[in-house]
Amino acid sequence: MTTEAPQQIPTGSGHADQLLEMYRRMRRIRRFEERASELYKATEIPGFLHLSIGQEASAVGACWPLGPSDGITSTHRGHGHVLAKGLDSASMMAELMGKEAGTCHGRGGSMHIADPGLGIYGANGIVGAGLPIAAGVATAAKLREAGDVVVAFFGDGAVAQGMFHEAVNLAAVWDLPVVFLCENNHYSEFSPAAEQHRAGLSARAAGYGIGYAHVDGNDVLAMAGMMTDVVARLRAGGGPVLVEAETYRWHGHYEGDPERYRAPEEVAAAKERDPLVIARRHLADAGVPAALADAVDEEIDKEIEAAVHWARSLPEPAPETLYDFVSAPRPALPEPATPAAGGEIFRSMDAVRLALEHELTADPSVFVAGIDVGAGGNVFGLTRGLAQAFPGRVRDTPISESAILGTAVGAAMAGMKPVVEIMYMDFIGVALDMLLNQAAKLRFMTGGRASMPLVVRTQFGAGRSSGSQHSQSLEALLAHIPGLTVVMPSNPADTYGLLRAAIQDPNPVVFIENRLQYGFKGPKPPSDHTVPLGKAKVVREGTDVTLVSWSRMVQDALAAAEVLAADGVSVEVVDLRTIAPLDRETVLASLAKTNRLVIAHEAVRDFGVGAELSALAVDEGFWHLDAPVTRVAAPPVPAPYAPSLERVWLPSRDTIADTLRRIAAV
């Protein structure tokens, strides 16, 4: 599909009324942003402000054929998009002013406005980030077979982002009902488009094997006509389309931009094609009296002034609400009974598959996606057979980690419970934005409007010469991000129970498995077994030294404790299970009993979780300490490849035991 836009939407008895409503929506955006500019200069709006004055027609025309259940994602320049989708101007003005009654309770501001209840899945301060999120919203729509479509707005600068490529390619492969709508205003921040790209969007669309349409983005009739046609095709089952709307922004990249990169004459020439003036011409051609359009101007002026007056009167968020909206309330789960020895035995790899199978069966909103998780059953065979058992809900993706995680974010906001896999923990680095700036923050930045029940499964493990890019234990990096839950099980039963709890949880959870434990065997719990998140467990009682660990290292810790028992030293072993949120109470209670603390972990020592536990002991447990807090961990060196070096680098039960002896003797 390559086409130019028709010049008008289908005519009828209500044609003039439709034109007038389009004009009203455009005028609302224009006046809202004019007042926002004035308020920003008066310091009544804090932070950054990016305006879309001059681009009103593309926003209104693009959203014209959309219904309440259709979705959009937006950009840092998103006021027009969200107003065109139906957000009220008053709560939005309050949000820009940072007020508690704002759309997002003053937590998002100009760049981060969202209301999933209206199909608005977020303006976004990260260039291109809305594109993979839109793929997730479209995935939810396709799985539900609801006939909904998604419009992903982006600027021409986002085309240089890897997220653009990954999102468009995934949408093409999955045949998703999404319109990728580029508002080409010919500038990427301060740089003209000619300096940013060598290939046009029509060529890019052809390369992805999707449809392309070009439209005059300053003509609301052309936009609405084009989008009405495109959206109808998507509702009928057509695949994704890339739409290029030619437009121009009158203001700088941000308010206060000195605009040294373009001549005033260029801006003046662009203003001759003012979208509102063009719309006025369409109204005149349709026989609409100018007085009616003037009345709309007056109506909107009053609406925006009322919004400003109301927003000014409101309080800012109270200081005691600082912690609100970081995470959704977590359901209380009891600590389950330890599976009895002597019963059925299963492996950690079986635990992963059975937990996924259980949740896929129990909840139709759960789906699984990742590289080769479908037909291939995952690189370790953990998901083998699930794609056949749950058609369409266990989905192979391209090798596109940003698209995988972005799909999870968008689908979660749209009401699904995605479980996505990143093949190796090291690969999270190529898609960290979707965890750092999206999954972890969107609930907070939207004042609780965005729901984020998603699980990212990944694995790590040194000891088999996998080298520096396939062995890293990066839990400290992830635990440092407020809003993320980080889980690391140490045995098969906990793997099953924690994974089920993670999938049921309303928050974003990174679930980290150790691949060297996939064959580890243990007692199989009952099928209803769940383990509470955020709760550590004392897995061996002791009186002389507390030894805290997690993941596979717990097994070495238990072995070292057994060795020390022969020496007459009683070691209490605490398995953290969840890294963030950290169960401080269990650690401190054990320290109060033993008065000594050793921490053992596979990740490098410096700036790690062990350092956080050490700080906890010194801060809140200082008066219980009878010996230095000590860490047993890998030195700050990348994981070696040569076995001789890896053996020296990786902590073991022997190095743990030696440290325990030393601390117990103090």
Phi and psi in degrees as a GROMACS rama.xvg file:
@    title "Ramachandran Plot"
@    xaxis  label "Phi"
@    yaxis  label "Psi"
@TYPE xy
-131.529  120.907  THR-2
-153.333  157.699  THR-3
-95.8844  156.628  GLU-4
-74.7383  144.479  ALA-5
-67.0463  156.698  PRO-6
-87.4851  -6.61904  GLN-7
-155.037  154.523  GLN-8
-77.4999  164.879  ILE-9
-54.4673  133.685  PRO-10
-81.0704  163.801  THR-11
176.885  -171.833  GLY-12
-64.453  -27.0983  SER-13
-97.8537  14.8982  GLY-14
-59.3118  -46.0196  HIS-15
-64.2486  -39.3032  ALA-16
-63.5677  -39.4041  ASP-17
-64.7019  -42.7157  GLN-18
-60.6592  -41.895  LEU-19
-66.5724  -37.3729  LEU-20
-68.3862  -38.8797  GLU-21
-59.2422  -43.8505  MET-22
-63.0326  -42.2558  TYR-23
-58.234  -44.6787  ARG-24
-66.2428  -39.598  ARG-25
-66.2385  -42.5789  MET-26
-63.6611  -35.503  ARG-27
-62.2598  -45.0292  ARG-28
-63.1053  -46.064  ILE-29
-59.8877  -49.7178  ARG-30
-69.8877  -37.0616  ARG-31
-57.1914  -46.2968  PHE-32
-75.5335  -32.944  GLU-33
-60.9534  -43.933  GLU-34
-69.2988  -36.274  ARG-35
-61.463  -40.5437  ALA-36
-61.2991  -43.9461  SER-37
-65.046  -41.9113  GLU-38
-68.7093  -32.9738  LEU-39
-66.0685  -44.3901  TYR-40
-63.8444  -27.5465  LYS-41
-88.5545  6.79856  ALA-42
63.8865  21.6831  THR-43
-85.5278  -15.9983  GLU-44
-115.017  120.118  ILE-45
-87.2144  176.491  PRO-46
74.0811  -152.731  GLY-47
-93.3738  154.597  PHE-48
-141.614  120.349  LEU-49
-117.882  120.284  HIS-50
-105.897  152.373  LEU-51
-114.214  26.059  SER-52
-58.0172  127.014  ILE-53
103.642  -11.0448  GLY-54
-116.412  19.3401  GLN-55
-63.9823  -34.7307  GLU-56
-66.9173  -36.5004  ALA-57
-67.5388  -38.0542  SER-58
-66.51  -50.2674  ALA-59
-67.4091  -44.4886  VAL-60
-64.7274  -37.4602  GLY-61
-67.5628  -37.1975  ALA-62
-87.2132  -8.13352  CYS-63
-55.5589  -45.9725  TRP-64
-86.3574  5.72786  PRO-65
-87.0505  143.762  LEU-66
-99.3706  176.878  GLY-67
-58.7478  -32.951  PRO-68
-88.4537  -7.63805  SER-69
-74.1184  157.804  ASP-70
-119.006  158.834  GLY-71
-135.482  152.096  ILE-72
-121.68  152.957  THR-73
-131.635  -167.557  SER-74
-124.751  -175.198  THR-75
-65.5787  -14.9035  HIS-76
-109.83  61.4578  ARG-77
-112.079  6.43166  GLY-78
-55.129  -45.4268  HIS-79
-63.6876  -39.7857  GLY-80
-62.4624  -47.7951  HIS-81
-73.3231  -34.1065  VAL-82
-65.5409  -41.1383  LEU-83
-65.3392  -27.5194  ALA-84
-83.7583  -8.43818  LYS-85
120.792  3.54729  GLY-86
-69.4053  141.003  LEU-87
-78.2783  145.71  ASP-88
-71.2878  -28.2525  SER-89
-69.8193  -51.4698  ALA-90
-65.7253  -30.068  SER-91
-71.576  -39.7546  MET-92
-63.4593  -39.4762  MET-93
-63.5155  -36.0022  ALA-94
-65.6674  -43.3729  GLU-95
-61.4223  -30.8109  LEU-96
-83.9917  -2.74573  MET-97
75.6542  35.0996  GLY-98
-97.294  152.229  LYS-99
-60.2697  -34.0415  GLU-100
-84.5946  6.7595  ALA-101
-66.0267  167.983  GLY-102
-49.6692  -40.7788  THR-103
-115.847  29.2278  CYS-104
56.5092  31.0029  HIS-105
74.1431  12.165  GLY-106
-93.7129  -15.0937  ARG-107
-108.841  -44.8393  GLY-108
74.5111  -164.284  GLY-109
-57.722  -39.7552  SER-110
-88.7101  -6.8666  MET-111
-131.385  34.5944  HIS-112
-79.0432  135.423  ILE-113
-151.74  152.023  ALA-114
-155.63  87.0558  ASP-115
-56.6634  -25.189  PRO-116
-63.6064  -23.4304  GLY-117
-101.829  8.19309  LEU-118
79.1362  17.5748  GLY-119
-102.444  101.661  ILE-120
-96.2545  25.6138  TYR-121
111.125  124.535  GLY-122
-72.2529  159.66  ALA-123
-145.866  132.675  ASN-124
-79.5065  -6.95287  GLY-125
-101.823  124.014  ILE-126
-62.2226  124.446  VAL-127
86.3826  -7.60579  GLY-128
-67.7218  -27.0883  ALA-129
-68.5217  -17.5956  GLY-130
-70.2651  -52.2091  LEU-131
-66.2212  -29.5979  PRO-132
-64.5828  -40.8647  ILE-133
-60.7905  -37.473  ALA-134
-61.4319  -35.323  ALA-135
-68.7499  -42.5209  GLY-136
-62.2548  -40.923  VAL-137
-67.7534  -34.0752  ALA-138
-61.9528  -43.9286  THR-139
-59.8319  -43.3202  ALA-140
-62.3394  -41.2869  ALA-141
-68.4462  -41.6461  LYS-142
-64.936  -33.1695  LEU-143
-82.1215  -13.0394  ARG-144
54.4511  42.1097  GLU-145
-89.1206  -12.1925  ALA-146
79.8899  9.36514  GLY-147
-80.164  156.275  ASP-148
-126.101  165.174  VAL-149
-129.986  138.076  VAL-150
-113.307  121.427  VAL-151
-105.213  105.246  ALA-152
-78.5968  140.979  PHE-153
-156.046  160.503  PHE-154
-96.2516  168.173  GLY-155
-62.9032  -25.4142  ASP-156
-65.6878  -28.3876  GLY-157
-69.2661  -16.2538  ALA-158
-62.5963  -24.2036  VAL-159
-80.582  -7.88565  ALA-160
-81.081  142.083  GLN-161
-60.9304  -29.9543  GLY-162
-62.6314  -31.6589  MET-163
-61.989  -51.5321  PHE-164
-59.4388  -48.4786  HIS-165
-63.6906  -42.4588  GLU-166
-67.9127  -45.1239  ALA-167
-66.1581  -41.0154  VAL-168
-65.2805  -44.1299  ASN-169
-61.6944  -43.6877  LEU-170
-61.1742  -37.0379  ALA-171
-67.6003  -45.3818  ALA-172
-64.4021  -39.1577  VAL-173
-90.6967  -2.48805  TRP-174
57.8242  51.7248  ASP-175
-85.4305  149.749  LEU-176
-82.6021  71.0412  PRO-177
-132.872  138.019  VAL-178
-103.541  119.162  VAL-179
-91.1354  106.186  PHE-180
-108.061  108.483  LEU-181
-90.3652  116.874  CYS-182
-86.9953  93.3292  GLU-183
-83.0419  94.2597  ASN-184
-96.0726  9.01051  ASN-185
74.2197  9.48571  HIS-186
-137.475  131.082  TYR-187
-102.255  96.693  SER-188
56.5477  -103.555  GLU-189
-103.592  -1.24041  PHE-190
-106.297  132.886  SER-191
-65.536  149.675  PRO-192
-57.0352  -33.4543  ALA-193
-61.9341  -23.8033  ALA-194
-89.8861  -3.225  GLU-195
-108.948  -25.9232  GLN-196
-142.058  149.93  HIS-197
-111.059  -20.4652  ARG-198
-110.514  135.888  ALA-199
-76.4554  167.811  GLY-200
-69.0261  -29.5651  LEU-201
-63.9076  -39.7994  SER-202
-67.8038  -38.2281  ALA-203
-64.9391  -43.1804  ARG-204
-59.8368  -43.191  ALA-205
-61.8753  -37.7687  ALA-206
-64.8298  -31.5905  GLY-207
-87.8132  -7.66279  TYR-208
74.3643  32.2334  GLY-209
-122.562  170.367  ILE-210
-72.956  158.334  GLY-211
-138.427  141.568  TYR-212
-141.875  141.897  ALA-213
-115.402  142.805  HIS-214
-150.5  150.743  VAL-215
-75.0257  105.168  ASP-216
-73.3997  -5.5526  GLY-217
-94.5992  -4.24231  ASN-218
-109.566  106.309  ASP-219
-64.0676  -32.5425  VAL-220
-67.5665  -42.4684  LEU-221
-62.9091  -42.8236  ALA-222
-62.6076  -49.5107  MET-223
-63.81  -39.622  ALA-224
-64.0603  -46.2353  GLY-225
-60.3636  -48.9691  MET-226
-69.6671  -33.0757  MET-227
-59.7542  -42.219  THR-228
-67.8685  -46.0049  ASP-229
-64.1988  -45.7599  VAL-230
-64.2882  -39.6373  VAL-231
-60.4461  -40.3903  ALA-232
-63.7528  -40.3417  ARG-233
-68.3862  -38.7766  LEU-234
-64.2366  -28.0464  ARG-235
-83.8967  2.65684  ALA-236
108.57  3.44986  GLY-237
-68.7018  155.942  GLY-238
-82.3355  -174.211  GLY-239
-63.318  153.685  PRO-240
-132.942  140.286  VAL-241
-102.624  117.377  LEU-242
-109.746  130.385  VAL-243
-111.067  114.293  GLU-244
-106  112.851  ALA-245
-77.3766  122.839  GLU-246
-150.016  -164.386  THR-247
-160.558  136.671  TYR-248
-96.481  131.222  ARG-249
-77.1692  -36.2303  TRP-250
-89.0537  173.641  HIS-251
-69.8461  -177.826  GLY-252
-56.7351  -38.1914  HIS-253
-142.02  161.515  TYR-254
-67.3007  126.211  GLU-255
102.049  -6.84673  GLY-256
-60.7381  123.412  ASP-257
-70.4106  -13.1333  PRO-258
55.8532  46.5572  GLU-259
-76.6743  -7.6819  ARG-260
-90.9159  -3.03781  TYR-261
-146.363  150.677  ARG-262
-82.2283  146.002  ALA-263
-57.5676  -32.3045  PRO-264
-63.4457  -35.0258  GLU-265
-65.554  -43.527  GLU-266
-65.0783  -42.0231  VAL-267
-62.0703  -41.132  ALA-268
-64.2218  -39.524  ALA-269
-64.8948  -34.5999  ALA-270
-68.0407  -15.9047  LYS-271
-66.6257  -19.9144  GLU-272
-107.4  50.3875  ARG-273
-60.127  123.742  ASP-274
-57.3439  -33.4472  PRO-275
-72.2279  -35.9492  LEU-276
-66.2392  -42.7079  VAL-277
-60.71  -41.774  ILE-278
-64.1051  -37.6281  ALA-279
-61.4584  -37.6348  ARG-280
-64.4624  -42.4264  ARG-281
-60.9676  -38.9431  HIS-282
-63.5095  -43.1819  LEU-283
-63.6415  -42.346  ALA-284
-62.9102  -29.7733  ASP-285
-86.7368  3.55732  ALA-286
82.7749  16.6892  GLY-287
-82.0438  123.369  VAL-288
-60.5388  143.289  PRO-289
-59.6871  -28.7221  ALA-290
-61.9381  -32.98  ALA-291
-67.6219  -42.1127  LEU-292
-65.7748  -38.4454  ALA-293
-62.8979  -37.0952  ASP-294
-65.5931  -36.0093  ALA-295
-63.3277  -43.4345  VAL-296
-56.8934  -45.7151  ASP-297
-65.7682  -41.2199  GLU-298
-60.006  -45.4831  GLU-299
-69.7989  -39.8461  ILE-300
-56.2233  -44.0618  ASP-301
-66.3227  -40.2469  LYS-302
-60.8185  -46.5858  GLU-303
-70.6904  -38.4639  ILE-304
-64.2919  -37.8225  GLU-305
-64.8822  -38.1445  ALA-306
-64.3844  -42.8926  ALA-307
-63.7003  -45.714  VAL-308
-60.8199  -43.997  HIS-309
-65.3089  -46.1384  TRP-310
-63.0428  -38.747  ALA-311
-61.3321  -30.2333  ARG-312
-81.2038  -7.01422  SER-313
-90.8165  154.391  LEU-314
-81.8412  155.088  PRO-315
-76.7265  166.879  GLU-316
-59.3395  140.07  PRO-317
-71.0988  143.871  ALA-318
-53.9217  -33.3775  PRO-319
-71.7192  -5.86036  GLU-320
-94.3954  10.5845  THR-321
-52.3141  -40.1886  LEU-322
-87.1993  -2.65684  TYR-323
-65.4415  143.609  ASP-324
75.427  2.63594  PHE-325
-64.7054  -45.351  VAL-326
-138.429  152.41  SER-327
-75.9844  148.574  ALA-328
-54.843  132.248  PRO-329
-92.9051  129.966  ARG-330
-62.4366  139.637  PRO-331
-75.777  124.69  ALA-332
-118.529  135.086  LEU-333
-74.4546  153.326  PRO-334
-68.524  122.856  GLU-335
-76.2934  161.777  PRO-336
-67.5426  144.793  ALA-337
-67.3757  128.965  THR-338
-53.9803  134.932  PRO-339
-70.1117  138.735  ALA-340
-69.2186  152.667  ALA-341
94.2766  -8.63313  GLY-342
-90.9284  -156.92  GLY-343
-67.1434  140.767  GLU-344
-106.852  139.704  ILE-345
-141.497  171.761  PHE-346
-104.929  163.831  ARG-347
-60.3819  -36.6376  SER-348
-65.8489  -34.271  MET-349
-67.0045  -36.8023  ASP-350
-62.1242  -41.5068  ALA-351
-62.0394  -50.225  VAL-352
-63.3257  -43.4393  ARG-353
-66.8265  -37.9614  LEU-354
-64.6939  -44.3932  ALA-355
-62.1524  -44.3962  LEU-356
-61.2363  -42.9553  GLU-357
-61.1926  -47.2809  HIS-358
-73.2138  -34.3836  GLU-359
-63.0353  -37.4333  LEU-360
-71.2808  -40.5954  THR-361
-79.0325  -27.3334  ALA-362
-136.526  110.819  ASP-363
-67.6752  -12.0239  PRO-364
-82.9541  -7.1365  SER-365
-83.0363  133.252  VAL-366
-141.249  159.431  PHE-367
-118.9  136.558  VAL-368
-146.046  150.06  ALA-369
164.29  178.666  GLY-370
-72.5745  116.73  ILE-371
59.9991  28.457  ASP-372
-82.9589  -14.2595  VAL-373
-87.1359  -98.423  GLY-374
-59.1889  -36.041  ALA-375
-80.2173  -16.7325  GLY-376
69.6732  24.6517  GLY-377
80.8458  152.428  ASN-378
-61.091  -23.3336  VAL-379
-105.432  5.0651  PHE-380
77.0874  15.9065  GLY-381
-70.8552  -30.3065  LEU-382
-105.908  16.9301  THR-383
-59.109  128.982  ARG-384
92.0323  -15.7219  GLY-385
-71.154  -35.5273  LEU-386
-62.9811  -37.1249  ALA-387
-71.8193  -35.6562  GLN-388
-75.9815  -27.4783  ALA-389
-130.908  74.506  PHE-390
-56.7425  131.159  PRO-391
81.9241  -13.4759  GLY-392
-106.217  -1.79787  ARG-393
-125.308  102.87  VAL-394
-117.174  128.678  ARG-395
-75.889  141.286  ASP-396
-117.537  161.693  THR-397
-63.5458  168.793  PRO-398
-77.5916  80.6731  ILE-399
-146.199  82.1255  SER-400
-62.219  -36.3567  GLU-401
-64.2922  -40.7369  SER-402
-67.3887  -37.6082  ALA-403
-62.9485  -50.7674  ILE-404
-70.3931  -37.5056  LEU-405
-64.2925  -37.5456  GLY-406
-61.4576  -40.2119  THR-407
-62.844  -43.3056  ALA-408
-61.6852  -50.309  VAL-409
-64.8492  -42.764  GLY-410
-65.3123  -37.7944  ALA-411
-63.6917  -44.5889  ALA-412
-62.3794  -28.2144  MET-413
-88.5862  9.41551  ALA-414
100.111  3.10724  GLY-415
-92.5505  172.691  MET-416
-123.943  78.7145  LYS-417
-72.8446  143.352  PRO-418
-122.275  104.93  VAL-419
-111.597  152.773  VAL-420
-115.724  131.719  GLU-421
-105.621  119.036  ILE-422
-55.3656  -45.1085  MET-423
-128.028  142.274  TYR-424
-56.5767  -34.6693  MET-425
-56.7661  -30.1675  ASP-426
-75.8625  -9.80789  PHE-427
-59.8718  -27.8338  ILE-428
-58.9994  -31.4981  GLY-429
-79.7961  -5.13388  VAL-430
-137.485  26.7256  ALA-431
-62.3457  -29.2047  LEU-432
-54.9879  -40.5076  ASP-433
-67.425  -22.4188  MET-434
-90.8977  -48.4624  LEU-435
-66.4581  -47.8259  LEU-436
-106.552  -11.5179  ASN-437
-114.436  -74.0157  GLN-438
-55.5235  -44.9573  ALA-439
-73.7305  -28.4094  ALA-440
-109.003  -19.1642  LYS-441
-65.9709  -35.0695  LEU-442
-62.6774  -43.8022  ARG-443
-66.451  -49.1305  PHE-444
-68.0035  -21.2165  MET-445
-98.8485  10.9066  THR-446
60.9827  35.1795  GLY-447
87.4964  -1.03011  GLY-448
-71.0483  -31.9585  ARG-449
-90.1987  125.223  ALA-450
-91.5478  142.21  SER-451
-137.367  55.7359  MET-452
-84.3008  86.2327  PRO-453
-135.943  156.3  LEU-454
-127.092  132.053  VAL-455
-110.066  110.114  VAL-456
-90.0237  135.428  ARG-457
-152.579  174.049  THR-458
-144.115  159.899  GLN-459
-148.302  -176.874  PHE-460
149.574  117.047  GLY-461
-94.2916  162.466  ALA-462
120.166  -3.41573  GLY-463
-128.48  27.9038  ARG-464
56.4275  43.8004  SER-465
-83.6197  -11.3511  SER-466
85.3007  -179.738  GLY-467
-72.6916  -18.6462  SER-468
-106.714  6.44114  GLN-469
-136.632  22.042  HIS-470
-133.773  -4.83764  SER-471
-72.5247  138.573  GLN-472
-101.562  98.901  SER-473
-107.066  25.1294  LEU-474
-61.9269  -31.9685  GLU-475
-65.0804  -37.7887  ALA-476
-58.9639  -45.1145  LEU-477
-75.4346  -38.6272  LEU-478
-66.4225  -19.4775  ALA-479
-77.5763  -6.49254  HIS-480
-97.4103  108.307  ILE-481
-58.3098  135.864  PRO-482
105.147  -18.8593  GLY-483
-93.5653  141.046  LEU-484
-102.338  133.34  THR-485
-123.509  122.545  VAL-486
-122.727  136.909  VAL-487
-140.793  94.4289  MET-488
-75.702  157.934  PRO-489
-116.635  -5.82456  SER-490
-152.408  165.843  ASN-491
-61.4109  -43.545  PRO-492
-63.7701  -42.9587  ALA-493
-67.1383  -35.604  ASP-494
-57.3225  -46.1201  THR-495
-65.1686  -51.1274  TYR-496
-69.2102  -38.0958  GLY-497
-72.1011  -37.2289  LEU-498
-67.3264  -41.2758  LEU-499
-62.0463  -43.1231  ARG-500
-64.5334  -37.6665  ALA-501
-63.8759  -42.6337  ALA-502
-66.4574  -34.113  ILE-503
-80.3622  -14.6792  GLN-504
-73.2613  146.531  ASP-505
-83.7249  7.8457  PRO-506
-118.558  161.384  ASN-507
-71.2864  125.64  PRO-508
-122.818  128.917  VAL-509
-98.652  117.392  VAL-510
-107.674  111.539  PHE-511
-109.408  116.871  ILE-512
-102.092  151.733  GLU-513
-99.9439  119.12  ASN-514
-65.9604  -23.7356  ARG-515
-72.4219  -8.69964  LEU-516
-101.392  -0.179227  GLN-517
-58.7488  -31.4855  TYR-518
-92.0953  -0.0747087  GLY-519
-67.0578  134.308  PHE-520
-107.615  149.472  LYS-521
-165.002  172.392  GLY-522
-61.9236  139.495  PRO-523
-88.1132  126.867  LYS-524
-81.4584  171.66  PRO-525
-66.2764  161.341  PRO-526
-65.2663  -23.4497  SER-527
-88.3399  11.4152  ASP-528
-67.1188  122.929  HIS-529
-133.177  150.848  THR-530
-120.252  129.948  VAL-531
-64.8376  137.572  PRO-532
-76.9223  149.34  LEU-533
79.391  12.3051  GLY-534
-123.857  119.597  LYS-535
-78.801  170.448  ALA-536
-140.985  134.344  LYS-537
-79.0138  109.672  VAL-538
-97.0542  -7.6668  VAL-539
-151.786  123.374  ARG-540
-75.7615  145.543  GLU-541
-160.828  172.228  GLY-542
-128.506  -16.15  THR-543
-101.662  -38.3277  ASP-544
-144  137.842  VAL-545
-94.4255  129.673  THR-546
-119.258  113.526  LEU-547
-103.966  133.908  VAL-548
-153.461  -177.312  SER-549
-161.34  165.003  TRP-550
55.716  -148.068  SER-551
-60.2902  -28.7844  ARG-552
-63.1905  -20.1671  MET-553
-59.9101  -37.1311  VAL-554
-66.0633  -38.8301  GLN-555
-67.1943  -35.9747  ASP-556
-63.68  -43.6232  ALA-557
-63.8487  -40.1197  LEU-558
-64.568  -40.9365  ALA-559
-65.9112  -37.8756  ALA-560
-63.4415  -36.4622  ALA-561
-65.5371  -39.2317  GLU-562
-62.9124  -44.186  VAL-563
-66.5758  -29.8375  LEU-564
-60.9992  -35.3187  ALA-565
-66.2675  -23.3673  ALA-566
-91.1253  1.94967  ASP-567
86.2188  14.5616  GLY-568
-105.336  125.796  VAL-569
-95.5205  112.129  SER-570
-105.648  127.17  VAL-571
-94.9059  125.367  GLU-572
-106.366  125.036  VAL-573
-111.438  124.475  VAL-574
-97.2805  113.121  ASP-575
-61.2589  -41.6166  LEU-576
65.818  -56.0824  ARG-577
-109.125  126.798  THR-578
-82.5369  -45.1302  ILE-579
-135.862  126.626  ALA-580
-70.6561  144.612  PRO-581
-82.2208  131.485  LEU-582
-82.1819  81.8662  ASP-583
-65.6108  -35.3447  ARG-584
-62.2845  -44.4877  GLU-585
-65.3963  -40.6233  THR-586
-65.1906  -46.3022  VAL-587
-66.58  -36.1836  LEU-588
-64.6266  -39.1646  ALA-589
-68.2123  -41.7889  SER-590
-61.1638  -39.5748  LEU-591
-62.4086  -26.3087  ALA-592
-83.7109  -39.0058  LYS-593
-102.75  -24.668  THR-594
68.3845  10.7551  ASN-595
-141.932  144.901  ARG-596
-137.255  125.296  LEU-597
-122.379  138.692  VAL-598
-122.108  131.566  ILE-599
-124.811  126.484  ALA-600
-149.89  157.678  HIS-601
-80.3171  -26.6236  GLU-602
-66.5354  159.089  ALA-603
-60.0772  150.628  VAL-604
-67.3863  -46.9006  ARG-605
-67.2106  131.836  ASP-606
62.6855  26.8497  PHE-607
-97.9399  -172.034  GLY-608
-64.5342  -33.1539  VAL-609
-60.2293  -36.4507  GLY-610
-65.8623  -38.2791  ALA-611
-64.9729  -42.6738  GLU-612
-65.0468  -37.2791  LEU-613
-63.0133  -43.575  SER-614
-62.7593  -38.8618  ALA-615
-60.3399  -45.4726  LEU-616
-64.0399  -41.9859  ALA-617
-72.8815  -34.5072  VAL-618
-78.3031  -58.0222  ASP-619
-99.3564  -15.9384  GLU-620
-116.458  18.1453  GLY-621
-55.8721  -43.0566  PHE-622
-75.1265  -7.03043  TRP-623
-92.1456  -13.5379  HIS-624
-79.0084  128.746  LEU-625
-112.846  1.49639  ASP-626
-156.025  161.488  ALA-627
-61.2506  143.826  PRO-628
-75.0907  131.566  VAL-629
-130.079  141.682  THR-630
-112.034  139.73  ARG-631
-114.641  112.131  VAL-632
-158.209  167.879  ALA-633
-66.8576  143.845  ALA-634
-68.4798  162.668  PRO-635
-74.2686  67.1813  PRO-636
-134.37  138.326  VAL-637
-54.698  148.847  PRO-638
-57.3854  123.818  ALA-639
-75.9288  160.503  PRO-640
-91.9173  -47.4296  TYR-641
-61.4216  130.269  ALA-642
-55.22  -36.5731  PRO-643
-62.9629  -37.9419  SER-644
-77.398  -38.2217  LEU-645
-64.2925  -36.261  GLU-646
-63.2532  -37.9452  ARG-647
-72.0805  -37.24  VAL-648
-71.9523  -40.873  TRP-649
-85.491  129.795  LEU-650
-61.6149  155.107  PRO-651
-140.798  174.431  SER-652
-61.6863  -30.4034  ARG-653
-70.0246  -44.9643  ASP-654
-67.1251  -33.9634  THR-655
-65.8922  -45.4292  ILE-656
-61.7827  -42.4552  ALA-657
-60.8331  -41.2327  ASP-658
-67.2151  -41.0576  THR-659
-60.119  -42.3366  LEU-660
-60.3423  -43.7846  ARG-661
-65.0625  -44.0242  ARG-662
-72.4785  -36.4213  ILE-663
-65.0417  -26.5154  ALA-664
-84.2285  -10.4397  ALA-665
